[in-house]
Amino acid sequence: MPGTAAKIRMSEKQLVVLEELSRSRTDSVAVVQRATIILLGYQGQSNEQIAGEVGLNRQQVGVWRQRWRDAWDTLCLWECNEPHRLREGILDVLADAPRPGAPAKFTPEQVTAILAVACESPDLSGRPISRWTHRELRDEVVKRGIVENISIAQVGRYLLEAALQPHRSKMWLNTTE
């Protein structure tokens, strides 16, 4: 026999925001679906009834009801302290939980070494170019043994994250002295 469904509590302002979200045509389908789950739970429907109406299974409905119950105190604080950000707080509750993702393939030391090479002049590496390209930078870090292999796109992502653009600017970090 199924367990007891999480009791749904909400304030009038939260109810208004959830009703807007459940009718939204601009928010994601998942957010609309989750807002509907909370509203139907607030109306006293069981997980099985809600699941049939929104197209999920009973356990998935229960997860969202529990997340709302667990976030109740936080939402009340948001409503009292920052009422203009209540919608944002509700969207945070209805958002997907962060997922762990794949482990990093490169250590922070390797990434730092790649960025250090990007800050060097290509002349120091014996390259016949005036500025680094992502491809040349990739070839150089593999040649130096910093990494065994790395994609050109990954080199570009590291440079973007560090706000380095060695392919567009002169080597201002290195003087000719």
Salt bridges, closest charged atoms under 4 A:
ASP27 OD2 - ARG87 NH2 3.02
GLU48 OE2 - ARG58 NE 3.42
ASP70 OD1 - ARG69 NE 3.50
GLU82 OE1 - ARG85 NH1 2.94
GLU88 OE2 - ARG85 NH2 2.84
ASP96 OD1 - ARG34 NH2 2.62
GLU120 OE1 - ARG144 NH2 2.64
GLU136 OE1 - ARG127 NH1 2.84
ASP139 OD1 - ARG138 NE 2.95
GLU140 OE1 - ARG127 NE 2.98
GLU140 OE2 - ARG144 NE 2.81
